[in-house]
């Protein structure tokens, strides 16, 4: 009986940090729009050491396969980096091995991101075609080479749009409809 109680206490101690870990999602940007946020570190995104949703912000959205995603981040404070993942980032996924700005982590599959070497004020990730339907997460954080603590504000414009059907599709559709009408007239006349 004592061994069972000890095992339960050990698991409670190990899981306590996970249970008390802050919610990491900053919000939902499904359908697009402009949102504002702030981070508490100037370099957490580039250092890949986000510990919570305050150092790197995580925004979720739902999209369909083939949708086109564009993200523009503006800040007068620091340079920002952006990564996009297929999946929903959860608090426990930021533990070891933790967040990665350029690869998969947890059950989140890396889709694309900005280059931390060439980033500049007004970071953007444009015309990214999403590979499949489901939930995605955008990670936004500081990519300054100088680690500073403070409150660094930004605004982020997100646009998620379905891929427009090509003109050839509409031309083919109208040709098929015309052939159907023409065929029907021939049958009625005969």
N, CA, C and O atoms as a DFTB+ gen file, in Angstrom:
760 C
 N C O
     1  1       0.825      -1.197       0.000
     2  2       0.000       0.000       0.000
     3  2       0.868       1.259       0.000
     4  3       0.576       2.235      -0.691
     5  1       1.964       1.211       0.810
     6  2       2.862       2.362       0.854
     7  2       3.497       2.629      -0.512
     8  3       3.691       3.784      -0.889
     9  1       3.815       1.584      -1.240
    10  2       4.437       1.776      -2.558
    11  2       3.454       2.423      -3.538
    12  3       3.862       3.207      -4.395
    13  1       2.182       2.103      -3.418
    14  2       1.174       2.724      -4.272
    15  2       1.048       4.209      -3.947
    16  3       0.977       5.038      -4.855
    17  1       1.020       4.548      -2.666
    18  2       0.928       5.952      -2.248
    19  2       2.160       6.716      -2.718
    20  3       2.038       7.841      -3.202
    21  1       3.344       6.125      -2.583
    22  2       4.579       6.780      -3.031
    23  2       4.543       7.011      -4.536
    24  3       4.931       8.078      -5.011
    25  1       4.078       6.012      -5.291
    26  2       4.003       6.150      -6.748
    27  2       3.048       7.269      -7.141
    28  3       3.337       8.052      -8.046
    29  1       1.911       7.341      -6.457
    30  2       0.944       8.410      -6.738
    31  2       1.540       9.766      -6.398
    32  3       1.380      10.711      -7.171
    33  1       2.213       9.890      -5.282
    34  2       2.854      11.160      -4.890
    35  2       3.934      11.554      -5.882
    36  3       4.051      12.727      -6.236
    37  1       4.724      10.587      -6.337
    38  2       5.780      10.868      -7.305
    39  2       5.181      11.387      -8.607
    40  3       5.665      12.371      -9.164
    41  1       4.137      10.735      -9.090
    42  2       3.480      11.192     -10.315
    43  2       2.861      12.576     -10.132
    44  3       2.902      13.395     -11.050
    45  1       2.292      12.845      -8.969
    46  2       1.703      14.159      -8.698
    47  2       2.778      15.238      -8.733
    48  3       2.553      16.321      -9.274
    49  1       3.943      14.950      -8.161
    50  2       5.049      15.924      -8.160
    51  2       5.554      16.152      -9.574
    52  3       5.854      17.286      -9.947
    53  1       5.654      15.080     -10.374
    54  2       6.136      15.216     -11.744
    55  2       5.138      15.931     -12.641
    56  3       5.541      16.672     -13.537
    57  1       3.864      15.729     -12.422
    58  2       2.839      16.337     -13.266
    59  2       2.409      17.714     -12.799
    60  3       1.728      18.418     -13.545
    61  1       2.778      18.128     -11.597
    62  2       2.381      19.431     -11.077
    63  2       2.837      20.583     -11.966
    64  3       2.039      21.483     -12.227
    65  1       4.080      20.599     -12.445
    66  2       4.477      21.696     -13.326
    67  2       3.654      21.754     -14.600
    68  3       3.357      22.844     -15.088
    69  1       3.274      20.591     -15.158
    70  2       2.465      20.578     -16.364
    71  2       1.084      21.147     -16.075
    72  3       0.555      21.920     -16.873
    73  1       0.498      20.776     -14.950
    74  2      -0.843      21.254     -14.615
    75  2      -0.854      22.744     -14.328
    76  3      -1.845      23.419     -14.606
    77  1       0.235      23.268     -13.774
    78  2       0.259      24.686     -13.439
    79  2       0.826      25.545     -14.565
    80  3       0.908      26.767     -14.438
    81  1       1.218      24.902     -15.668
    82  2       1.799      25.622     -16.798
    83  2       0.743      26.512     -17.441
    84  3      -0.401      26.089     -17.600
    85  1       1.100      27.718     -17.807
    86  2       0.147      28.682     -18.358
    87  2      -0.340      28.246     -19.740
    88  3       0.359      27.534     -20.462
    89  1      -1.524      28.675     -20.087
    90  2      -2.066      28.436     -21.422
    91  2      -1.183      29.158     -22.432
    92  3      -0.853      30.327     -22.230
    93  1      -0.794      28.487     -23.513
    94  2       0.139      29.083     -24.451
    95  2      -0.523      29.794     -25.621
    96  3       0.108      30.648     -26.245
    97  1      -1.768      29.475     -25.939
    98  2      -2.399      30.092     -27.103
    99  2      -2.797      31.533     -26.825
   100  3      -3.432      31.833     -25.814
   101  1      -2.413      32.425     -27.743
   102  2      -2.770      33.838     -27.616
   103  2      -4.154      34.109     -28.169
   104  3      -4.813      35.061     -27.751
   105  1      -4.604      33.283     -29.105
   106  2      -5.933      33.475     -29.677
   107  2      -6.099      32.694     -30.965
   108  3      -5.201      31.972     -31.399
   109  1      -7.272      32.856     -31.566
   110  2      -7.637      32.175     -32.798
   111  2      -7.770      33.207     -33.906
   112  3      -8.468      34.207     -33.739
   113  1      -7.110      32.979     -35.033
   114  2      -7.181      33.900     -36.166
   115  2      -7.809      33.225     -37.389
   116  3      -7.499      33.578     -38.527
   117  1      -8.699      32.247     -37.144
   118  2      -9.392      31.584     -38.241
   119  2     -10.150      32.629     -39.055
   120  3     -10.850      33.474     -38.497
   121  1     -10.009      32.565     -40.366
   122  2     -10.649      33.534     -41.241
   123  2      -9.805      34.765     -41.492
   124  3     -10.137      35.578     -42.354
   125  1      -8.721      34.913     -40.754
   126  2      -7.819      36.052     -40.957
   127  2      -8.200      37.264     -40.139
   128  3      -9.107      37.213     -39.308
   129  1      -7.491      38.362     -40.385
   130  2      -7.713      39.603     -39.669
   131  2      -6.409      40.144     -39.108
   132  3      -5.336      39.582     -39.331
   133  1      -6.519      41.234     -38.384
   134  2      -5.356      41.851     -37.757
   135  2      -5.500      41.737     -36.249
   136  3      -6.544      42.060     -35.683
   137  1      -4.436      41.272     -35.607
   138  2      -4.418      41.116     -34.153
   139  2      -3.175      41.806     -33.604
   140  3      -2.212      42.054     -34.329
   141  1      -3.214      42.108     -32.323
   142  2      -2.047      42.676     -31.666
   143  2      -1.618      41.753     -30.541
   144  3      -2.421      41.011     -29.975
   145  1      -0.342      41.817     -30.235
   146  2       0.186      40.993     -29.169
   147  2       1.491      41.574     -28.673
   148  3       1.951      42.612     -29.148
   149  1       2.078      40.888     -27.711
   150  2       3.383      41.308     -27.196
   151  2       4.106      40.088     -26.642
   152  3       3.481      39.112     -26.224
   153  1       5.421      40.161     -26.646
   154  2       6.258      39.114     -26.090
   155  2       7.171      39.721     -25.037
   156  3       7.412      40.928     -25.040
   157  1       7.682      38.885     -24.134
   158  2       8.497      39.377     -23.021
   159  2       9.988      39.120     -23.203
   160  3      10.777      39.342     -22.285
   161  1      10.374      38.650     -24.392
   162  2      11.785      38.394     -24.679
   163  2      12.090      38.850     -26.095
   164  3      11.285      38.643     -27.002
   165  1      13.245      39.466     -26.291
   166  2      13.598      39.949     -27.621
   167  2      14.187      38.864     -28.507
   168  3      14.363      39.086     -29.705
   169  1      14.503      37.677     -27.945
   170  2      15.176      36.665     -28.754
   171  2      14.677      35.237     -28.552
   172  3      15.366      34.300     -28.954
   173  1      13.514      35.037     -27.949
   174  2      13.051      33.676     -27.642
   175  2      12.763      32.877     -28.903
   176  3      12.989      31.667     -28.917
   177  1      12.270      33.512     -29.966
   178  2      11.970      32.772     -31.197
   179  2      13.256      32.296     -31.860
   180  3      13.343      31.139     -32.272
   181  1      14.240      33.154     -31.968
   182  2      15.479      32.772     -32.640
   183  2      16.298      31.789     -31.797
   184  3      17.028      30.965     -32.347
   185  1      16.184      31.870     -30.489
   186  2      16.917      30.958     -29.615
   187  2      16.183      29.638     -29.440
   188  3      16.722      28.701     -28.850
   189  1      14.962      29.556     -29.945
   190  2      14.136      28.340     -29.814
   191  2      14.007      27.919     -28.361
   192  3      14.110      26.735     -28.040
   193  1      13.781      28.884     -27.487
   194  2      13.694      28.555     -26.063
   195  2      12.421      29.090     -25.417
   196  3      12.422      29.452     -24.241
   197  1      11.359      29.138     -26.172
   198  2      10.101      29.607     -25.596
   199  2       9.650      28.657     -24.494
   200  3       9.596      27.444     -24.692
   201  1       9.330      29.213     -23.342
   202  2       8.866      28.397     -22.227
   203  2       7.372      28.541     -22.002
   204  3       6.761      27.700     -21.343
   205  1       6.788      29.582     -22.533
   206  2       5.356      29.814     -22.353
   207  2       4.853      30.715     -23.471
   208  3       5.615      31.100     -24.358
   209  1       3.586      31.044     -23.429
   210  2       2.993      31.884     -24.449
   211  2       3.329      33.353     -24.312
   212  3       2.850      34.164     -25.105
   213  1       4.146      33.726     -23.320
   214  2       4.545      35.120     -23.164
   215  2       5.835      35.427     -23.914
   216  3       6.010      36.539     -24.413
   217  1       6.739      34.459     -23.998
   218  2       8.008      34.670     -24.691
   219  2       7.838      34.574     -26.204
   220  3       8.427      35.360     -26.947
   221  1       7.043      33.625     -26.657
   222  2       6.661      33.475     -28.059
   223  2       5.152      33.290     -28.053
   224  3       4.629      32.455     -27.314
   225  1       4.448      34.069     -28.876
   226  2       2.995      33.942     -28.954
   227  2       2.619      32.875     -29.975
   228  3       3.255      32.746     -31.021
   229  1       1.574      32.113     -29.654
   230  2       1.077      31.066     -30.532
   231  2      -0.382      31.368     -30.874
   232  3      -1.232      31.444     -29.987
   233  1      -0.662      31.538     -32.157
   234  2      -1.998      31.838     -32.656
   235  2      -2.475      30.655     -33.491
   236  3      -1.753      30.194     -34.375
   237  1      -3.670      30.165     -33.226
   238  2      -4.193      29.018     -33.966
   239  2      -5.185      29.479     -35.028
   240  3      -5.755      30.567     -34.934
   241  1      -5.381      28.642     -36.031
   242  2      -6.421      28.867     -37.036
   243  2      -6.728      27.548     -37.716
   244  3      -5.920      26.619     -37.703
   245  1      -7.915      27.483     -38.315
   246  2      -8.348      26.303     -39.048
   247  2      -8.411      26.663     -40.524
   248  3      -8.900      27.731     -40.891
   249  1      -7.908      25.759     -41.373
   250  2      -7.878      26.032     -42.811
   251  2      -8.081      24.729     -43.574
   252  3      -8.054      23.638     -43.006
   253  1      -8.282      24.879     -44.868
   254  2      -8.461      23.734     -45.758
   255  2      -7.212      23.520     -46.601
   256  3      -6.420      24.440     -46.804
   257  1      -7.048      22.303     -47.085
   258  2      -5.920      21.997     -47.963
   259  2      -5.981      22.912     -49.184
   260  3      -7.041      23.087     -49.784
   261  1      -4.853      23.485     -49.544
   262  2      -4.781      24.366     -50.705
   263  2      -5.057      25.823     -50.409
   264  3      -4.842      26.673     -51.273
   265  1      -5.533      26.144     -49.198
   266  2      -5.729      27.557     -48.846
   267  2      -4.372      28.264     -48.877
   268  3      -3.335      27.651     -48.627
   269  1      -4.396      29.549     -49.184
   270  2      -3.171      30.348     -49.241
   271  2      -3.109      31.226     -47.997
   272  3      -4.048      31.965     -47.704
   273  1      -1.992      31.141     -47.265
   274  2      -1.786      31.888     -46.029
   275  2      -0.746      32.976     -46.255
   276  3       0.312      32.726     -46.832
   277  1      -1.054      34.186     -45.797
   278  2      -0.096      35.289     -45.798
   279  2      -0.093      35.920     -44.413
   280  3      -1.148      36.145     -43.821
   281  1       1.114      36.206     -43.896
   282  2       1.275      36.798     -42.566
   283  2       2.239      37.967     -42.677
   284  3       3.308      37.846     -43.276
   285  1       1.860      39.096     -42.099
   286  2       2.745      40.262     -42.035
   287  2       2.772      40.740     -40.586
   288  3       1.727      41.029     -40.002
   289  1       3.974      40.821     -40.008
   290  2       4.148      41.262     -38.626
   291  2       4.875      42.602     -38.635
   292  3       5.921      42.742     -39.269
   293  1       4.317      43.588     -37.930
   294  2       4.937      44.909     -37.815
   295  2       5.176      45.246     -36.358
   296  3       4.333      44.987     -35.499
   297  1       6.341      45.832     -36.089
   298  2       6.680      46.264     -34.741
   299  2       7.705      47.376     -34.830
   300  3       8.597      47.345     -35.677
   301  1       7.575      48.340     -33.966
   302  2       8.587      49.398     -33.897
   303  2       9.605      49.089     -32.808
   304  3      10.529      49.872     -32.587
   305  1       9.447      47.950     -32.119
   306  2      10.294      47.628     -30.975
   307  2      11.487      46.747     -31.338
   308  3      12.633      47.125     -31.091
   309  1      11.229      45.574     -31.923
   310  2      12.282      44.602     -32.230
   311  2      11.951      43.904     -33.538
   312  3      10.875      44.099     -34.103
   313  1      12.889      43.085     -34.016
   314  2      12.633      42.232     -35.166
   315  2      11.879      40.991     -34.693
   316  3      12.152      40.452     -33.620
   317  1      10.937      40.554     -35.504
   318  2      10.145      39.374     -35.170
   319  2      10.367      38.278     -36.188
   320  3      10.655      38.544     -37.355
   321  1      10.232      37.043     -35.734
   322  2      10.251      35.875     -36.598
   323  2       8.909      35.185     -36.544
   324  3       8.182      35.302     -35.557
   325  1       8.574      34.460     -37.609
   326  2       7.281      33.775     -37.714
   327  2       7.507      32.358     -38.208
   328  3       8.270      32.138     -39.148
   329  1       6.848      31.395     -37.577
   330  2       6.846      30.003     -38.035
   331  2       5.410      29.515     -38.082
   332  3       4.571      29.958     -37.298
   333  1       5.126      28.599     -39.004
   334  2       3.791      28.014     -39.139
   335  2       3.921      26.500     -38.986
   336  3       4.807      25.874     -39.568
   337  1       3.013      25.925     -38.186
   338  2       3.013      24.491     -37.900
   339  2       1.637      23.919     -38.168
   340  3       0.625      24.590     -37.969
   341  1       1.605      22.677     -38.620
   342  2       0.351      21.953     -38.706
   343  2       0.168      21.268     -37.361
   344  3       0.993      20.447     -36.959
   345  1      -0.909      21.605     -36.668
   346  2      -1.170      21.077     -35.341
   347  2      -1.424      22.212     -34.369
   348  3      -1.268      23.385     -34.708
   349  1      -1.812      21.853     -33.167
   350  2      -2.132      22.823     -32.126
   351  2      -1.090      22.727     -31.020
   352  3      -0.961      21.683     -30.381
   353  1      -0.349      23.803     -30.788
   354  2       0.696      23.817     -29.767
   355  2       0.051      23.781     -28.390
   356  3      -0.857      24.557     -28.092
   357  1       0.534      22.871     -27.562
   358  2       0.050      22.748     -26.189
   359  2       1.203      22.978     -25.233
   360  3       2.367      22.828     -25.603
   361  1       0.877      23.340     -24.012
   362  2       1.871      23.737     -23.016
   363  2       2.965      22.698     -22.811
   364  3       4.146      23.043     -22.778
   365  1       2.589      21.431     -22.675
   366  2       3.591      20.407     -22.382
   367  2       4.571      20.204     -23.534
   368  3       5.651      19.652     -23.322
   369  1       4.223      20.636     -24.752
   370  2       5.116      20.476     -25.898
   371  2       6.276      21.469     -25.881
   372  3       7.201      21.354     -26.684
   373  1       6.233      22.430     -24.982
   374  2       7.317      23.401     -24.889
   375  2       8.407      22.953     -23.931
   376  3       9.441      23.610     -23.812
   377  1       8.179      21.823     -23.240
   378  2       9.235      21.247     -22.419
   379  2      10.244      20.562     -23.330
   380  3      10.112      20.597     -24.554
   381  1      11.237      19.948     -22.738
   382  2      12.287      19.273     -23.497
   383  2      11.659      18.270     -24.444
   384  3      10.837      17.486     -23.969
   385  1      11.961      18.212     -25.745
   386  2      12.925      19.032     -26.437
   387  2      12.432      20.438     -26.711
   388  3      13.232      21.303     -27.067
   389  1      11.173      20.690     -26.563
   390  2      10.661      22.052     -26.619
   391  2      10.496      22.629     -28.005
   392  3      10.630      21.946     -29.021
   393  1      10.200      23.920     -28.005
   394  2       9.893      24.690     -29.210
   395  2      11.062      24.713     -30.190
   396  3      12.222      24.816     -29.790
   397  1      10.743      24.616     -31.471
   398  2      11.735      24.775     -32.536
   399  2      11.169      25.729     -33.566
   400  3      10.052      25.531     -34.043
   401  1      11.927      26.770     -33.923
   402  2      11.424      27.737     -34.906
   403  2      11.640      27.271     -36.345
   404  3      11.177      27.939     -37.270
   405  1      12.326      26.151     -36.565
   406  2      12.660      25.705     -37.915
   407  2      12.389      24.214     -38.140
   408  3      12.837      23.656     -39.142
   409  1      11.670      23.568     -37.233
   410  2      11.407      22.143     -37.395
   411  2      10.244      21.675     -36.550
   412  3       9.648      22.446     -35.798
   413  1       9.931      20.394     -36.686
   414  2       8.836      19.788     -35.936
   415  2       9.149      19.789     -34.442
   416  3      10.312      19.699     -34.047
   417  1       8.116      19.889     -33.617
   418  2       8.247      19.665     -32.177
   419  2       6.909      19.197     -31.633
   420  3       5.853      19.582     -32.135
   421  1       6.962      18.360     -30.599
   422  2       5.719      17.761     -30.100
   423  2       5.044      17.020     -31.235
   424  3       5.706      16.303     -31.984
   425  1       3.704      17.184     -31.379
   426  2       3.044      16.608     -32.556
   427  2       2.797      17.663     -33.615
   428  3       1.911      17.488     -34.451
   429  1       3.542      18.739     -33.609
   430  2       3.370      19.827     -34.575
   431  2       4.377      19.691     -35.707
   432  3       5.582      19.585     -35.479
   433  1       3.860      19.697     -36.935
   434  2       4.707      19.550     -38.113
   435  2       5.038      20.922     -38.678
   436  3       4.140      21.708     -38.980
   437  1       6.320      21.209     -38.820
   438  2       6.784      22.487     -39.359
   439  2       6.358      22.603     -40.815
   440  3       6.587      21.689     -41.607
   441  1       5.732      23.736     -41.173
   442  2       5.305      23.982     -42.542
   443  2       6.245      24.981     -43.212
   444  3       6.757      24.716     -44.299
   445  1       6.473      26.120     -42.575
   446  2       7.354      27.153     -43.137
   447  2       7.638      28.200     -42.072
   448  3       6.984      28.238     -41.029
   449  1       8.618      29.045     -42.347
   450  2       8.948      30.124     -41.424
   451  2       9.843      31.145     -42.071
   452  3      10.373      30.921     -43.159
   453  1      10.013      32.265     -41.405
   454  2      10.922      33.287     -41.903
   455  2      12.356      32.893     -41.582
   456  3      12.596      32.064     -40.704
   457  1      13.280      33.473     -42.273
   458  2      14.692      33.184     -42.080
   459  2      15.231      34.065     -40.958
   460  3      15.199      35.290     -41.082
   461  1      15.727      33.479     -39.863
   462  2      16.192      34.294     -38.739
   463  2      17.431      35.123     -39.049
   464  3      17.736      36.066     -38.319
   465  1      18.147      34.793     -40.110
   466  2      19.365      35.538     -40.446
   467  2      19.027      36.814     -41.201
   468  3      19.683      37.839     -41.012
   469  1      18.008      36.761     -42.056
   470  2      17.705      37.914     -42.906
   471  2      16.451      38.662     -42.470
   472  3      15.947      39.491     -43.228
   473  1      15.943      38.400     -41.293
   474  2      14.725      39.067     -40.829
   475  2      14.933      40.570     -40.681
   476  3      16.058      41.042     -40.523
   477  1      13.850      41.299     -40.733
   478  2      13.908      42.748     -40.583
   479  2      12.589      43.231     -40.024
   480  3      11.615      42.479     -39.981
   481  1      12.549      44.485     -39.597
   482  2      11.286      45.043     -39.126
   483  2      10.247      44.898     -40.230
   484  3      10.522      45.198     -41.391
   485  1       9.082      44.450     -39.874
   486  2       8.044      44.219     -40.869
   487  2       8.152      42.822     -41.473
   488  3       8.008      42.665     -42.686
   489  1       8.399      41.824     -40.664
   490  2       8.561      40.447     -41.119
   491  2       7.297      39.964     -41.829
   492  3       6.182      40.274     -41.410
   493  1       7.486      39.196     -42.919
   494  2       6.326      38.663     -43.625
   495  2       6.600      37.256     -44.131
   496  3       7.738      36.879     -44.409
   497  1       5.529      36.501     -44.238
   498  2       5.524      35.166     -44.822
   499  2       4.326      35.179     -45.760
   500  3       3.182      35.166     -45.305
   501  1       4.578      35.206     -47.071
   502  2       3.512      35.453     -48.033
   503  2       3.230      34.252     -48.929
   504  3       4.131      33.494     -49.289
   505  1       1.956      34.100     -49.278
   506  2       1.487      33.133     -50.270
   507  2       1.951      31.705     -50.009
   508  3       2.452      31.027     -50.906
   509  1       1.777      31.263     -48.775
   510  2       2.114      29.903     -48.382
   511  2       0.896      29.020     -48.620
   512  3      -0.160      29.253     -48.032
   513  1       1.030      28.006     -49.476
   514  2      -0.075      27.082     -49.752
   515  2      -0.067      26.001     -48.670
   516  3       0.929      25.298     -48.497
   517  1      -1.176      25.874     -47.947
   518  2      -1.263      24.929     -46.834
   519  2      -1.465      23.505     -47.353
   520  3      -2.294      23.279     -48.234
   521  1      -0.710      22.544     -46.811
   522  2      -0.702      21.188     -47.374
   523  2      -1.939      20.342     -47.097
   524  3      -2.253      19.454     -47.889
   525  1      -2.652      20.588     -45.998
   526  2      -3.815      19.748     -45.699
   527  2      -4.809      20.515     -44.831
   528  3      -4.498      21.577     -44.292
   529  1      -5.996      19.960     -44.710
   530  2      -7.034      20.580     -43.898
   531  2      -6.787      20.291     -42.424
   532  3      -6.282      19.227     -42.068
   533  1      -7.150      21.253     -41.563
   534  2      -7.021      21.041     -40.130
   535  2      -6.603      22.290     -39.392
   536  3      -6.734      23.406     -39.895
   537  1      -6.097      22.084     -38.184
   538  2      -5.687      23.185     -37.313
   539  2      -4.199      23.472     -37.529
   540  3      -3.386      22.556     -37.648
   541  1      -3.867      24.745     -37.577
   542  2      -2.489      25.208     -37.711
   543  2      -2.180      26.162     -36.567
   544  3      -3.087      26.709     -35.940
   545  1      -0.885      26.359     -36.301
   546  2      -0.438      27.308     -35.287
   547  2       0.631      28.210     -35.884
   548  3       1.536      27.750     -36.581
   549  1       0.513      29.501     -35.599
   550  2       1.519      30.489     -35.988
   551  2       2.297      30.850     -34.731
   552  3       1.702      31.208     -33.715
   553  1       3.636      30.759     -34.792
   554  2       4.496      31.174     -33.686
   555  2       5.124      32.512     -34.049
   556  3       5.712      32.656     -35.121
   557  1       4.999      33.496     -33.154
   558  2       5.539      34.840     -33.384
   559  2       6.410      35.198     -32.192
   560  3       5.966      35.115     -31.046
   561  1       7.647      35.594     -32.456
   562  2       8.528      35.956     -31.353
   563  2       9.707      36.778     -31.808
   564  3       9.948      36.944     -33.004
   565  1      10.437      37.288     -30.840
   566  2      11.584      38.129     -31.126
   567  2      12.747      37.361     -31.699
   568  3      13.065      36.260     -31.250
   569  1      13.396      37.962     -32.716
   570  2      14.572      37.342     -33.305
   571  2      15.785      38.262     -33.219
   572  3      16.730      38.129     -33.995
   573  1      15.752      39.179     -32.286
   574  2      16.885      40.065     -32.078
   575  2      18.065      39.256     -31.561
   576  3      17.876      38.302     -30.808
   577  1      19.262      39.620     -31.950
   578  2      20.444      38.923     -31.481
   579  2      20.842      39.292     -30.068
   580  3      21.745      38.679     -29.497
   581  1      20.181      40.288     -29.493
   582  2      20.514      40.757     -28.146
   583  2      19.391      40.383     -27.196
   584  3      18.272      40.874     -27.347
   585  1      19.665      39.522     -26.218
   586  2      18.609      39.117     -25.292
   587  2      18.232      40.247     -24.338
   588  3      19.028      40.661     -23.495
   589  1      17.032      40.723     -24.487
   590  2      16.497      41.760     -23.607
   591  2      15.159      41.295     -23.069
   592  3      14.427      40.570     -23.742
   593  1      14.842      41.715     -21.854
   594  2      13.527      41.441     -21.311
   595  2      12.748      42.739     -21.283
   596  3      13.322      43.815     -21.115
   597  1      11.470      42.640     -21.442
   598  2      10.597      43.803     -21.481
   599  2       9.280      43.396     -22.093
   600  3       8.933      42.214     -22.106
   601  1       8.552      44.353     -22.595
   602  2       7.290      44.089     -23.273
   603  2       7.422      44.634     -24.691
   604  3       7.491      45.847     -24.887
   605  1       7.457      43.743     -25.678
   606  2       7.690      44.108     -27.068
   607  2       6.411      43.858     -27.862
   608  3       6.029      42.710     -28.089
   609  1       5.754      44.931     -28.280
   610  2       4.449      44.848     -28.943
   611  2       4.599      44.681     -30.451
   612  3       5.605      45.076     -31.040
   613  1       3.579      44.089     -31.057
   614  2       3.536      43.914     -32.512
   615  2       2.086      43.870     -32.964
   616  3       1.177      43.665     -32.160
   617  1       1.882      44.064     -34.252
   618  2       0.581      43.794     -34.866
   619  2       0.831      42.779     -35.982
   620  3       1.858      42.818     -36.659
   621  1      -0.123      41.877     -36.157
   622  2       0.023      40.821     -37.144
   623  2      -1.229      40.758     -38.007
   624  3      -2.340      40.603     -37.499
   625  1      -1.038      40.878     -39.311
   626  2      -2.130      40.728     -40.271
   627  2      -2.059      39.324     -40.857
   628  3      -1.033      38.920     -41.402
   629  1      -3.161      38.586     -40.739
   630  2      -3.239      37.216     -41.232
   631  2      -4.331      37.152     -42.294
   632  3      -5.444      37.635     -42.088
   633  1      -3.995      36.549     -43.434
   634  2      -4.970      36.369     -44.497
   635  2      -4.954      34.900     -44.910
   636  3      -3.915      34.373     -45.305
   637  1      -6.107      34.243     -44.817
   638  2      -6.256      32.856     -45.259
   639  2      -7.337      32.864     -46.328
   640  3      -8.490      33.199     -46.059
   641  1      -6.947      32.486     -47.555
   642  2      -7.896      32.541     -48.664
   643  2      -7.841      31.249     -49.465
   644  3      -6.767      30.680     -49.659
   645  1      -9.000      30.784     -49.934
   646  2      -8.982      29.603     -50.794
   647  2      -8.303      29.929     -52.123
   648  3      -8.342      31.068     -52.588
   649  1      -7.686      28.926     -52.722
   650  2      -7.046      29.122     -54.021
   651  2      -8.141      29.337     -55.051
   652  3      -9.068      28.532     -55.141
   653  1      -8.051      30.417     -55.836
   654  2      -9.082      30.631     -56.855
   655  2      -8.959      29.582     -57.957
   656  3      -7.864      29.163     -58.332
   657  1     -10.129      29.175     -58.463
   658  2     -10.117      28.202     -59.554
   659  2      -9.564      28.870     -60.809
   660  3      -9.904      30.020     -61.087
   661  1      -8.730      28.186     -61.563
   662  2      -8.158      28.792     -62.758
   663  2      -9.210      29.032     -63.835
   664  3     -10.251      28.376     -63.856
   665  1      -8.930      29.973     -64.722
   666  2      -9.862      30.326     -65.798
   667  2     -10.148      29.123     -66.681
   668  3     -11.251      29.000     -67.213
   669  1      -9.179      28.236     -66.847
   670  2      -9.379      27.049     -67.692
   671  2     -10.508      26.169     -67.148
   672  3     -11.237      25.547     -67.921
   673  1     -10.654      26.117     -65.827
   674  2     -11.728      25.335     -65.224
   675  2     -13.084      25.880     -65.656
   676  3     -13.975      25.122     -66.038
   677  1     -13.232      27.208     -65.592
   678  2     -14.511      27.821     -65.975
   679  2     -14.763      27.654     -67.470
   680  3     -15.903      27.441     -67.885
   681  1     -13.714      27.748     -68.281
   682  2     -13.858      27.570     -69.723
   683  2     -14.304      26.143     -70.042
   684  3     -15.189      25.939     -70.874
   685  1     -13.696      25.164     -69.387
   686  2     -14.071      23.767     -69.581
   687  2     -15.520      23.536     -69.156
   688  3     -16.272      22.848     -69.846
   689  1     -15.909      24.114     -68.019
   690  2     -17.280      23.969     -67.533
   691  2     -18.302      24.539     -68.501
   692  3     -19.335      23.915     -68.743
   693  1     -18.033      25.716     -69.061
   694  2     -18.984      26.327     -70.003
   695  2     -19.029      25.529     -71.306
   696  3     -20.089      25.432     -71.925
   697  1     -17.893      24.951     -71.741
   698  2     -17.882      24.127     -72.958
   699  2     -18.726      22.871     -72.754
   700  3     -19.489      22.486     -73.640
   701  1     -18.591      22.226     -71.583
   702  2     -19.392      21.028     -71.301
   703  2     -20.880      21.355     -71.234
   704  3     -21.712      20.584     -71.715
   705  1     -21.209      22.480     -70.647
   706  2     -22.617      22.893     -70.570
   707  2     -23.166      23.156     -71.971
   708  3     -24.298      22.778     -72.274
   709  1     -22.377      23.799     -72.819
   710  2     -22.798      24.070     -74.201
   711  2     -23.018      22.797     -74.980
   712  3     -23.979      22.688     -75.743
   713  1     -22.136      21.834     -74.796
   714  2     -22.291      20.557     -75.490
   715  2     -23.551      19.839     -75.024
   716  3     -24.228      19.192     -75.823
   717  1     -23.866      19.946     -73.755
   718  2     -25.078      19.328     -73.231
   719  2     -26.323      19.951     -73.836
   720  3     -27.252      19.238     -74.214
   721  1     -26.351      21.265     -73.931
   722  2     -27.503      21.969     -74.518
   723  2     -27.623      21.617     -75.991
   724  3     -28.721      21.347     -76.477
   725  1     -26.492      21.617     -76.715
   726  2     -26.502      21.297     -78.138
   727  2     -26.988      19.872     -78.370
   728  3     -27.774      19.639     -79.288
   729  1     -26.545      18.922     -77.568
   730  2     -26.962      17.529     -77.688
   731  2     -28.439      17.370     -77.414
   732  3     -29.107      16.571     -78.072
   733  1     -28.965      18.115     -76.453
   734  2     -30.378      18.036     -76.115
   735  2     -31.232      18.572     -77.265
   736  3     -32.276      18.002     -77.581
   737  1     -30.789      19.671     -77.893
   738  2     -31.534      20.234     -79.025
   739  2     -31.608      19.238     -80.173
   740  3     -32.643      19.112     -80.828
   741  1     -30.506      18.530     -80.416
   742  2     -30.480      17.562     -81.528
   743  2     -31.459      16.436     -81.266
   744  3     -32.124      15.969     -82.191
   745  1     -31.564      15.979     -79.992
   746  2     -32.487      14.900     -79.658
   747  2     -33.927      15.364     -79.774
   748  3     -34.785      14.610     -80.234
   749  1     -34.209      16.607     -79.359
   750  2     -35.570      17.136     -79.411
   751  2     -35.993      17.321     -80.863
   752  3     -37.146      17.056     -81.204
   753  1     -35.076      17.773     -81.730
   754  2     -35.394      18.029     -83.138
   755  2     -35.616      16.721     -83.895
   756  3     -36.356      16.722     -84.879
   757  1     -35.025      15.631     -83.494
   758  2     -35.128      14.361     -84.225
   759  2     -36.370      13.632     -83.930
   760  3     -36.593      12.549     -84.471
